[in-house]
Amino acid sequence: MAVPKRKNSRSRTRHRRATWKAKLPQINKQIVNGKVVYSVSHRTDDDGRYNDRQVQDV
């Protein structure tokens, strides 16, 4: 098992951890029948349609 030769400074540790960021999902805003609907990209609708095509049997 590897053992560190010397202690890392707080600055080095925090700098390394600062790059681990969670991304928010890209949400698209659409207007359907006069209502604003938010949806995640590249997902099928509840009825199995994607990009106005039937892709899943529901």
ABEGO torsion letter per residue (X at the ends): XBBBABBBBAAAAAAAAAABBBBBBBBBBBBBGGBBBBBBBGBBBAAGBBGGBBABBX
